[in-house]
């Protein structure tokens, strides 16, 4: 469920970035951007105490979260979501934003070290590997977006460098898994969208941190990959709903963020159109995931 925090807060931050591409049509902070940031912050405030309660009442289940290869990668959504919420609330409270970003980064580093230890220890079958591992090991490419705005340039470079170094290896391994291992269960199929995050944010944050313009080629690949994933998921409304549906959301937010950044530097009509389409698709999937989650919760309550 921490993927929901990422999806909601990420959409707000992506919309803020897109506001400069569409002046007069989209303002930030304003009516469209801030409700998503607020929902992400509210959900984080609800989920954190609940997970601490889970740790207290069901420690074995928490241990399973961090040892089972199928769930370990998704644990990274907690610290990454914290850094995104930090970027969302920073304009309103710089102190709170800084504390939350720093806590999220410290937690992410600890999780990354544990994930690498778990990986190096062996015993992980290829069929149990999923794109969620990108969240925990490559999540450091996400934190520079809020980190740069908060002034944490060197720390952002560190986390970006660690995760960008792992991204090609892990992405290649996941693509190989898709070719040779059994297909993912329907409930986990949305997690393939996480493959969008590395090309989108290595481009967007890499250019911001290092001025490496050649990284633009990753954005082009991200656009093509997004089209392929949308075709792959064309019947997604028939898939069984699960919290993993939130894996649709942040990757599409990341693509929208990258599209906005590219359109800022290349303000021609075609690239502005791509940015608008990317933001619209990201918004659509966030709304669908939110609606499905609310409906599922209501049916359980009934």
Secondary structure as UniProt FT lines:
FT   HELIX           2..19
FT   TURN            20..21
FT   TURN            23..25
FT   TURN            31..32
FT   HELIX           33..57
FT   HELIX           59..65
FT   TURN            66..67
FT   HELIX           69..72
FT   HELIX           73..75
FT   HELIX           76..89
FT   TURN            90..92
FT   HELIX           94..120
FT   HELIX           126..128
FT   TURN            131..132
FT   HELIX           133..138
FT   HELIX           140..150
FT   HELIX           153..180
FT   HELIX           186..194
FT   HELIX           195..210
FT   HELIX           213..215
FT   HELIX           216..232
FT   TURN            233..235
FT   HELIX           236..238
FT   HELIX           243..246
FT   HELIX           247..265
FT   HELIX           269..301
//
